[in-house]
Amino acid sequence: MALRGATGPVEGDRVYLVRTGLEPRGIVAFGTVTRAPYTGPHYDTGKAESGETTQFIDVGFTEVRDASKDAFLPLDKLQRDAPDQTWNPQSSGIEIKPKPVRALARLWEGLRPINGGAQIIPDATEPLNLILYGPQGTGKTYRLQQSYTPRYTDKDGDRFEFITFHQSYAYEDFIEGIRPVTVNGA
């Protein structure tokens, strides 16, 4: 379930994942859109082999709950608290109306923590040391703040430093400019 409608989801939109198949049913995960809609091979291998495509978004989940062990938001509670919203979608990507969005956010924040507190789930496929390079307006700062900075944040908030170079300062100047400092030949 995404929070944006006719214009489609954009990077940074909140996303909730609804478990609709087996009981217990309800919202079991929360995250944000990390990549706006794009076209890719259809998820059904038969359709993909025949050349069909479909729309996807990438989502970075920050909290995923196991419905058999963790507190989550059951569909019946959502229906009671916000009855004018369809909580049992028949397709993916429904819009949550403004009033139910507020109820959903309140209910989600009120859930018991997972094992002492929800943790950001790191993406094991992405490197921990990264230089984001590209023209202005391509999402470098947003991606850094949403995906990477939280990995290094501790209670003091001092495990990282955010550096921005002037646009005339090339990547090569930075990397090739690093030289070891020696003291007495060592």
C-alpha positions in Angstrom: 0.0 0.0 0.0 1.5 3.3 -1.0 0.4 6.7 0.1 0.3 8.4 -3.3 -2.4 7.9 -5.8 -3.0 9.1 -9.4 0.5 10.5 -9.8 2.0 7.2 -8.7 4.6 6.6 -6.0 7.8 8.6 -5.9 11.0 8.1 -4.0 10.5 8.8 -0.3 6.8 7.9 -0.2 5.8 5.7 2.7 4.8 2.1 1.9 3.0 -0.5 4.1 2.9 -4.2 3.3 -0.4 -6.0 3.8 -0.5 -9.7 4.5 -3.7 -10.8 2.8 -3.5 -14.6 2.2 -3.2 -16.7 5.3 -4.4 -15.7 8.7 -3.5 -13.6 10.6 -4.1 -10.8 8.0 -2.9 -7.3 8.4 -0.1 -4.8 7.9 3.2 -6.4 8.7 5.9 -4.1 7.2 6.7 -0.4 6.7 9.3 1.2 4.4 9.8 3.9 1.8 10.0 3.9 -2.0 13.6 3.9 -3.0 13.1 3.9 -6.7 10.1 5.3 -8.6 8.1 3.1 -11.0 10.0 1.5 -13.8 9.3 -1.2 -16.3 10.9 -4.7 -16.1 10.3 -8.2 -17.3 7.0 -9.6 -16.0 7.3 -11.5 -12.6 5.4 -14.4 -14.1 8.1 -16.4 -16.0 5.7 -17.5 -18.7 4.7 -13.9 -19.4 8.3 -12.7 -19.2 9.4 -15.3 -21.7 6.7 -14.1 -24.2 8.1 -10.5 -23.8 5.5 -9.1 -21.4 6.6 -6.4 -19.0 5.1 -4.8 -15.9 5.7 -1.9 -13.6 7.8 -2.2 -10.4 8.9 0.0 -7.6 11.8 -0.7 -5.2 11.0 -0.4 -1.5 13.5 -0.2 1.4 11.7 -1.8 4.4 12.8 -0.4 7.7 10.5 -2.6 9.8 9.3 -6.1 8.9 7.2 -8.0 11.5 6.6 -11.7 11.7 2.8 -12.0 12.1 3.1 -15.2 14.1 5.4 -13.6 16.7 5.4 -9.8 16.6 2.7 -7.2 17.1 1.2 -6.0 13.8 -1.9 -4.2 12.6 -4.8 -6.7 12.0 -7.2 -5.9 9.2 -10.2 -5.9 11.5 -8.6 -3.2 13.8 -7.8 -1.1 10.7 -11.4 -1.5 9.5 -12.8 -0.3 12.9 -10.5 2.7 13.1 -10.7 3.8 9.5 -13.9 2.2 7.9 -13.9 4.4 4.8 -10.6 2.9 3.5 -10.3 -0.5 1.6 -7.8 -2.4 3.8 -8.0 -5.7 1.9 -6.7 -4.8 -1.5 -7.4 -7.0 -4.6 -4.4 -5.6 -6.4 -1.1 -3.9 -5.4 -0.4 -0.3 -5.1 -3.6 1.2 -3.6 -3.7 4.8 -2.3 -4.4 5.3 1.3 -6.7 8.3 1.8 -5.5 11.3 4.0 -7.7 10.5 7.1 -6.8 6.8 7.2 -3.1 7.7 6.7 -3.2 9.5 10.0 -4.9 6.6 11.7 -2.5 4.1 10.2 0.6 6.1 11.2 -0.8 6.5 14.8 -1.6 2.7 15.1 1.8 1.7 13.6 3.7 3.9 16.0 1.8 2.5 18.9 2.9 -1.1 18.2 5.1 -2.9 20.7 8.8 -2.8 19.6 10.3 -5.8 17.9 12.9 -7.5 20.2 13.7 -4.2 22.1 13.2 -1.9 19.1 12.9 -2.0 15.4 16.1 -1.9 13.5 16.8 -0.6 10.0 17.4 -3.6 7.8 20.6 -3.1 5.9 20.8 -4.2 2.2 23.6 -6.7 2.2 24.1 -6.2 -1.6 25.1 -2.6 -1.2 28.6 -1.6 -0.2 29.2 0.2 3.1 31.8 2.5 1.6 30.3 4.4 -1.3 30.8 7.5 -3.3 27.7 8.9 -5.0 28.6 10.7 -8.1 26.4 12.4 -10.7 24.7 15.6 -11.8 22.5 17.7 -9.5 19.0 16.5 -8.9 19.6 12.8 -9.4 18.8 11.8 -5.8 22.4 11.4 -4.3 21.7 13.4 -1.1 18.3 11.8 -0.6 19.7 8.3 -1.1 22.6 9.0 1.3 20.2 10.3 4.0 17.6 7.6 3.6 19.7 4.5 2.9 23.2 4.9 4.3 23.3 7.5 7.1 21.0 5.4 9.4 23.4 2.5 9.3 26.1 4.6 11.0 23.9 6.5 13.5 24.5 5.6 17.1 23.1 7.2 20.3 25.7 10.0 20.1 25.0 10.5 16.3 28.7 10.9 15.6 29.8 7.8 13.6 29.7 9.5 10.2 30.5 12.7 8.5 28.6 14.1 5.5 30.9 15.7 2.9 29.8 17.5 -0.3 32.4 18.6 -2.8 32.0 21.6 -5.1 30.8 20.6 -8.6 34.2 21.6 -10.1 36.1 19.1 -7.8 36.4 15.8 -9.7 36.2 12.4 -8.3 39.8 11.7 -9.5 41.1 14.8 -7.7 39.7 13.4 -4.5 40.9 9.8 -4.8 44.2 10.5 -6.4 44.9 13.4 -4.0 45.1 11.0 -1.0 48.7 10.3 -0.2 50.2 8.5 2.8 52.0 10.7 5.4 55.4 9.4 6.5 57.4 10.3 9.6 61.1 9.6 9.4 60.7 7.3 6.4 58.1 5.0 8.0 
